Amino acid sequence: MRRKPGALVPLEEAICSAAAGLCRRGSGEFHGYELAKQLAGDAERRLLTAYGTLYRALGRLEEMGLLQSRREDPEIAARENRPGRRLYTLTAAGQEAVRQSVRRAPQTTAARRRRREARA
């Protein structure tokens, strides 16, 4: 799929929105599995087909500067007897992308409705 520079695909928008929701609930940092659970609870469930899809999208968002990540302290993972996690935070640019997405949402919904009606 070709896209304009800086444009987000629906999964990337959903990830940023879910990340903003986690931040509002007090999770400044989150890991991929936590984000996947958040996405599964949202209406965007159909966008996530596999964890590989999620992690590739997270990597793209980080390259775009919308997310920032760091490795978890290995001692925490060892103490909890699990693999280490990569922890993500939504950047100021990511928060702005969410605001832009919310502003475009009514227009996008109307455009989808018009396309469906034209096909019917």
N, C-alpha and C positions, 0 to 999 in steps of 0.2 A: 504494500500500500504506500503510495506517495503522499506526502503531507507537506504543508507549508512550514517553513522554519518556525519553531516555537509552538506549533500547534500540537495539541494532545489528542491521542486516540481515546475512545470511550473508556477503555480499561485504565489508562493513565489518569484520566479525570476522576474515575471512581476511586482509584488509589489515593489521590490527593484529597478528595472529599472525605474518605474514610480516615485518613491520617489527621485531617483537621478535626474530625469528630472525636478521635482518640485524644487529641490535644485538649479539646474543650472539656473532656471528662477527667483530665488530670494526668494522662499518660504523655509526658513530654517526649519520651522515647518509646519505640515499639519495635517488635521483631516481626519477621515475615509471617509466622504462623498466627500471631495475634491479629495481624492485618487481614489475613485470609479469613479468619473467623468473623471479623467485622464485615468484610465484603459479603460473606455468605449470608449474613443477617440482613443485608441491604437488598434493595430491589435489583442491584447490579449483579446478582449471583450468576447469571448466565454468561457474564464476561470472563469469568475465571474458569478455564478449562483444566489447568494443571498447575502445580506449584512451579514448574519450570517457566511457565508463562508469566507468573507473578514475579519471580526473581529476575527474569530478563527485563520486565517493565520497571522494576525497582532500580535496576542498573541504568536503564535509559534515563529515568527521572533524576538519578544522581548525576549523571553526565550533563543533564540540562540545568543542574543547579537547583532543582526543586526539592530535592531531598539531600540529606547529609547522613553518612553512616560512620560507625566505628565498631570495632570488635569489642565484645563484652570481656570483662576481666576473666581470665581463664580460671582463677581461683573460685569464682562464683559458680561456674559451670562444673568444676570438679567437686565442689562441696555439695551440689545438687545432683551429682552423678549423671550428667547429661552433656551432650556436645555444646560447645560455645556457640553463641548467637551473634549475629550482626544486628546492631541496634540502629534504627533510623530515626531521624527527626525531620520535620517539615520545616523548610527554610522560609524566610520572608518572601522569596520569589514563589515558593510553593503556595503560601497563603494567598498571595495575589492571584495565582492561577486559579485557585478555588473561587475567589471572589468573581473573577472574570467568567468562570464556568457557570456560576449561579446567575449572573446577569444574562448570559446567553441562553440559559435553559428554556425560558418561555419561548424564545424564538425558535430554538431547535425542535421543541415539542410541536409547535405549530407547523413547522416545515415538514416534520414526519407525518403529521395528520393529513396535510395537503397531498403528500405523495401517496399515502394509502388510499385516499379518496380518489385520486386520479387513476390508480390501478384498478379500482373496483368498478 
